[in-house]
């Protein structure tokens, strides 16, 4: 370490070794050595902070008065287990009260937040700032006004599932289920009444579940439940028999997989299952 004069050390000394080491560009042990050498007194910043808190609790004033950073002040406060009161920054909102009330009548706080590009909590703070009375949890007034019991039953008869109703109305499934419970509508988990069992059995072997769902305009789960209720066997997606494997054992596996629209792993597994050796 190069020799540093006492005047320079005293000028840069602010009561602690860390700031002295930073200002003189030396290590912390070297700073402690200079403090001991020139008989300087280290100021207990914690005691100084406690004395300053009796005068003010503004973090900006404390920073300028003590000459230390805000981060260091917060560290000392955490050690001393002292909490400063939150600063009142005033109410700030970029939305007019009438516009916010109009939106809150038809949308949730989460939806309003997406409109303005802010979080749901920010919308709650705006409502609190404008003293707008919040709705009770789970209440969705636009549903109560616009969707009646008869409308809900009619849509279910047309579409056949709550999910499709929610997609049509651009709402969440849980909100439609809430209306179903409110109106005490008994929606069976089976298929729509217009799907007859005999016709379904005939179509079951001809079409896939995706094609049947598109034909009957219901969800695939509805068809799964109907097939289970009628005791129909599970549909085999890929009909790979032993004869098929024997016939195509000379062909490339990738070519067979592309032809059937399945994976190479499935072809190899079926050939191992039937004991067919590829050549």
C-alpha positions as CSV (number, residue, x, y, z in Angstrom):
1,X,0.0,0.0,0.0
2,X,1.4,3.4,-0.9
3,X,1.8,5.9,1.9
4,X,-1.4,8.0,2.5
5,X,-1.2,11.2,4.5
6,X,-3.2,11.8,7.6
7,X,-4.9,14.8,6.1
8,X,-6.2,12.7,3.2
9,X,-7.4,10.0,5.5
10,X,-9.2,12.5,7.8
11,X,-10.8,14.3,4.9
12,X,-12.2,11.0,3.4
13,X,-13.1,9.4,6.8
14,X,-16.9,9.5,7.4
15,X,-17.2,7.4,10.5
16,X,-16.8,3.9,9.1
17,X,-14.0,1.9,7.5
18,X,-16.1,0.6,4.5
19,X,-16.6,4.1,3.1
20,X,-13.0,5.0,3.7
21,X,-11.8,2.0,1.8
22,X,-14.1,2.8,-1.1
23,X,-13.1,6.5,-1.3
24,X,-9.3,5.7,-1.1
25,X,-9.5,2.6,-3.3
26,X,-7.9,0.3,-0.7
27,X,-9.0,-2.9,1.0
28,X,-11.1,-3.0,4.2
29,X,-8.2,-4.3,6.4
30,X,-6.0,-1.5,5.1
31,X,-8.7,1.0,6.0
32,X,-8.9,-0.4,9.6
33,X,-5.1,-0.1,9.8
34,X,-5.2,3.6,8.9
35,X,-8.0,4.3,11.4
36,X,-6.0,2.6,14.1
37,X,-2.8,4.3,13.0
38,X,-4.2,7.9,13.0
39,X,-6.4,7.2,16.1
40,X,-9.7,7.9,14.4
41,X,-13.0,7.1,16.1
42,X,-15.4,4.9,14.3
43,X,-18.9,6.3,14.6
44,X,-21.6,3.7,15.6
45,X,-24.0,4.3,12.7
46,X,-26.8,2.4,14.5
47,X,-26.8,4.8,17.4
48,X,-26.6,7.7,15.1
49,X,-29.5,6.3,13.1
50,X,-31.6,5.9,16.3
51,X,-30.9,9.5,17.3
52,X,-31.8,10.7,13.8
53,X,-35.1,8.8,13.8
54,X,-36.2,10.9,16.8
55,X,-36.1,14.0,14.5
56,X,-37.4,12.6,11.2
57,X,-38.5,9.3,9.7
58,X,-38.2,10.4,6.1
59,X,-35.7,8.1,4.3
60,X,-34.5,10.9,2.0
61,X,-33.7,13.2,4.9
62,X,-31.9,10.4,6.7
63,X,-29.8,9.6,3.7
64,X,-28.6,13.2,3.3
65,X,-28.1,13.6,7.1
66,X,-26.2,10.4,7.8
67,X,-24.3,10.4,4.5
68,X,-25.0,6.7,3.8
69,X,-27.1,5.0,1.2
70,X,-30.8,4.1,1.5
71,X,-29.9,0.4,1.2
72,X,-27.5,0.7,4.2
73,X,-30.2,2.5,6.2
74,X,-32.7,-0.2,5.5
75,X,-30.1,-2.9,6.5
76,X,-29.6,-1.1,9.9
77,X,-33.3,-0.8,10.4
78,X,-33.8,-4.5,9.7
79,X,-31.0,-5.3,12.3
80,X,-32.7,-3.0,14.8
81,X,-36.1,-4.4,13.9
82,X,-37.5,-0.9,13.2
83,X,-40.2,-0.4,10.6
84,X,-40.7,3.0,9.0
85,X,-44.2,4.1,8.3
86,X,-45.3,3.8,4.7
87,X,-45.1,7.0,2.7
88,X,-48.4,8.3,1.5
89,X,-47.7,8.9,-2.2
90,X,-51.3,10.0,-2.8
91,X,-53.9,8.4,-5.1
92,X,-52.8,8.1,-8.7
93,X,-55.2,6.8,-11.4
94,X,-55.2,7.3,-15.1
95,X,-58.8,6.4,-15.5
96,X,-61.9,8.5,-15.0
97,X,-64.2,7.4,-12.1
98,X,-67.3,7.1,-14.4
99,X,-65.4,5.0,-17.0
100,X,-64.1,2.7,-14.2
101,X,-67.6,2.3,-12.7
102,X,-69.0,1.5,-16.2
103,X,-66.4,-1.1,-16.9
104,X,-66.7,-2.6,-13.4
105,X,-70.4,-3.2,-14.0
106,X,-69.7,-5.5,-16.9
107,X,-66.2,-6.9,-16.3
108,X,-64.0,-8.4,-13.6
109,X,-61.0,-6.6,-12.1
110,X,-58.7,-9.0,-14.0
111,X,-60.4,-8.2,-17.3
112,X,-60.2,-4.4,-16.7
113,X,-56.5,-4.8,-15.8
114,X,-55.9,-6.4,-19.2
115,X,-57.7,-3.5,-21.0
116,X,-55.4,-0.9,-19.3
117,X,-52.3,-3.1,-19.2
118,X,-52.0,-3.1,-15.4
119,X,-52.4,-5.8,-12.7
120,X,-55.6,-6.8,-11.0
121,X,-54.3,-5.3,-7.7
122,X,-53.9,-1.9,-9.4
123,X,-57.5,-2.0,-10.4
124,X,-58.5,-2.8,-6.8
125,X,-56.4,0.1,-5.6
126,X,-58.2,2.4,-8.1
127,X,-61.6,1.2,-6.9
128,X,-60.5,1.8,-3.3
129,X,-59.2,5.3,-4.2
130,X,-62.5,6.3,-5.9
131,X,-64.4,4.7,-3.1
132,X,-66.3,2.4,-5.5
133,X,-68.0,-0.3,-3.6
134,X,-66.6,-3.7,-4.5
135,X,-68.9,-6.6,-5.5
136,X,-69.2,-9.6,-3.3
137,X,-66.9,-12.5,-4.2
138,X,-68.3,-14.5,-7.1
139,X,-70.9,-12.0,-8.2
140,X,-71.0,-11.4,-12.0
141,X,-73.8,-8.9,-12.7
142,X,-73.7,-9.1,-16.5
143,X,-74.6,-12.8,-16.3
144,X,-77.6,-12.2,-14.0
145,X,-79.0,-9.7,-16.5
146,X,-78.2,-11.2,-19.9
147,X,-78.6,-15.0,-19.4
148,X,-81.9,-16.3,-18.2
149,X,-82.7,-19.9,-17.2
150,X,-84.5,-20.6,-20.5
151,X,-81.6,-19.2,-22.5
152,X,-79.1,-21.5,-20.7
153,X,-81.3,-24.6,-21.2
154,X,-81.8,-23.7,-24.9
155,X,-78.0,-23.2,-25.5
156,X,-77.3,-26.5,-23.8
157,X,-79.8,-28.3,-26.0
158,X,-78.2,-26.8,-29.1
159,X,-74.5,-27.1,-28.1
160,X,-74.6,-30.0,-25.7
161,X,-71.8,-29.0,-23.3
162,X,-71.0,-26.2,-20.8
163,X,-67.6,-25.7,-22.4
164,X,-69.1,-24.9,-25.8
165,X,-71.6,-22.5,-24.2
166,X,-68.7,-20.7,-22.4
167,X,-66.8,-20.5,-25.8
168,X,-69.8,-19.0,-27.5
169,X,-70.4,-16.4,-24.8
170,X,-66.6,-15.8,-24.4
171,X,-66.8,-16.5,-20.7
172,X,-65.1,-18.9,-18.3
173,X,-66.6,-22.4,-17.7
174,X,-66.8,-21.8,-14.0
175,X,-69.1,-18.8,-14.5
176,X,-71.5,-20.9,-16.6
177,X,-71.4,-23.7,-14.0
178,X,-72.2,-21.0,-11.3
179,X,-75.3,-20.0,-13.3
180,X,-76.3,-23.7,-13.6
181,X,-76.2,-24.1,-9.8
182,X,-78.0,-20.8,-9.3
183,X,-80.9,-21.7,-11.7
184,X,-80.9,-25.3,-10.3
185,X,-80.7,-26.8,-13.8
186,X,-80.1,-30.6,-13.8
187,X,-77.6,-31.1,-16.7
188,X,-76.9,-34.8,-17.2
189,X,-73.3,-35.7,-18.1
190,X,-74.6,-38.0,-20.8
191,X,-75.1,-37.0,-24.5
192,X,-77.8,-34.9,-25.9
193,X,-81.2,-36.6,-26.3
194,X,-81.2,-36.2,-30.1
195,X,-78.3,-38.8,-30.4
196,X,-80.1,-42.1,-30.7
197,X,-78.3,-45.2,-29.4
198,X,-78.8,-47.3,-32.6
199,X,-77.5,-44.5,-34.9
200,X,-74.5,-44.0,-32.6
201,X,-73.6,-47.7,-32.6
202,X,-73.6,-47.7,-36.4
203,X,-71.5,-44.5,-36.6
204,X,-69.1,-45.7,-33.9
205,X,-67.4,-48.2,-36.1
206,X,-67.3,-45.9,-39.2
207,X,-65.9,-42.6,-37.8
208,X,-63.3,-41.5,-35.3
209,X,-64.2,-39.6,-32.1
210,X,-63.1,-36.3,-33.7
211,X,-65.4,-36.9,-36.7
212,X,-68.3,-38.0,-34.4
213,X,-67.8,-34.9,-32.2
214,X,-67.9,-32.6,-35.3
215,X,-70.9,-34.5,-36.7
216,X,-73.0,-34.4,-33.5
217,X,-71.5,-31.0,-32.3
218,X,-70.6,-32.3,-28.9
219,X,-67.4,-32.8,-26.9
220,X,-65.4,-36.0,-27.3
221,X,-65.8,-36.7,-23.6
222,X,-69.6,-36.9,-24.1
223,X,-69.0,-39.5,-26.8
224,X,-66.6,-41.5,-24.5
225,X,-69.3,-41.6,-21.8
226,X,-72.0,-42.7,-24.2
227,X,-69.8,-45.5,-25.6
228,X,-69.0,-46.6,-22.1
229,X,-72.7,-46.5,-21.1
230,X,-73.6,-48.6,-24.2
231,X,-70.8,-51.1,-23.5
232,X,-69.0,-50.5,-26.7
233,X,-65.4,-51.7,-27.0
234,X,-62.6,-49.2,-27.2
235,X,-61.8,-48.0,-30.7
236,X,-58.5,-49.2,-32.0
237,X,-56.7,-46.3,-33.5
238,X,-54.2,-48.3,-35.6
239,X,-55.2,-51.7,-36.9
240,X,-51.8,-53.4,-37.0
241,X,-52.3,-57.2,-37.2
242,X,-49.8,-60.1,-37.4
243,X,-50.5,-60.6,-41.1
244,X,-49.8,-56.9,-41.8
245,X,-46.5,-57.2,-40.0
246,X,-45.5,-60.4,-41.9
247,X,-46.5,-58.8,-45.2
248,X,-44.5,-55.6,-44.7
249,X,-41.5,-56.9,-42.8
250,X,-39.3,-56.2,-45.9
251,X,-40.3,-52.6,-46.0
252,X,-38.7,-49.7,-44.2
253,X,-40.2,-49.0,-40.8
254,X,-40.3,-45.2,-41.4
255,X,-42.3,-45.7,-44.6
256,X,-44.9,-47.9,-42.8
257,X,-45.2,-45.4,-40.0
258,X,-45.8,-42.5,-42.5
259,X,-48.4,-44.6,-44.3
260,X,-50.4,-45.4,-41.1
261,X,-49.7,-42.0,-39.5
262,X,-48.2,-43.5,-36.4
263,X,-44.8,-43.6,-34.7
264,X,-41.9,-45.9,-35.6
265,X,-41.8,-47.1,-32.0
266,X,-45.3,-48.5,-32.4
267,X,-44.4,-50.4,-35.5
268,X,-41.3,-51.9,-33.9
269,X,-43.3,-52.8,-30.8
270,X,-46.0,-54.6,-32.8
271,X,-43.4,-56.6,-34.7
272,X,-41.7,-57.7,-31.5
273,X,-45.1,-58.6,-30.0
274,X,-46.0,-60.8,-33.0
275,X,-42.4,-62.2,-33.2
276,X,-41.8,-60.9,-36.7
277,X,-38.2,-60.3,-37.6
278,X,-37.5,-57.5,-40.0
279,X,-35.1,-58.1,-42.9
